[in-house]
Structure formats: structure tokens, C-alpha cells
């Protein structure tokens, strides 16, 4: 989990350095999407490498949920 959330303006600056041919609109669109993903990652406590379950999965496991279909 990444605790630090970069601002969209900083992300756009980094993208502009790496991809100078992108238009300002494309840079801002990507930067906003990346910032949104960082917020969701932190809010939902998602692991980048699946080393531990997300918050919702951990709650479901604690409550006894299993994938096995009940027949």
C-alpha cells in the first residue's frame, strides 16, 4: 500500500518529463486517473502485489465467507 498520495499537478509534471509528446489534456487526464487510483488504493487498503487481502476481503474472511457455493 502506498501511503503518500501525489497531487495531480506533480504527477502531470513527471509524466511530461517521461512522455513529452503527450498533450496537456492527455497529461492532466492521466494524472487525475493516477491520483484517483492512489486514493482508491489507500481507501480500500489494496495490496499492489496481492501479499495480503484488501480490507473488504479481510472483513469477509473474518465473517466466515467462503467461495464454495452452497447447495
C-alpha positions, 0 to 999 in steps of 0.5 A, a space after each residue: 500500500 502506498 501511503 503518500 498520495 501525489 497531487 495531480 499537478 506533480 504527477 502531470 509534471 513527471 509524466 511530461 518529463 517521461 512522455 513529452 509528446 503527450 498533450 496537456 489534456 492527455 497529461 492532466 487526464 492521466 494524472 487525475 486517473 493516477 491520483 484517483 487510483 492512489 486514493 482508491 488504493 489507500 481507501 480500500 487498503 489494496 495490496 499492489 502485489 496481492 501479499 495480503 487481502 484488501 480490507 473488504 476481503 479481510 472483513 469477509 474472511 473474518 465473517 466466515 465467507 467462503 467461495 464454495 457455493 452452497 447447495 
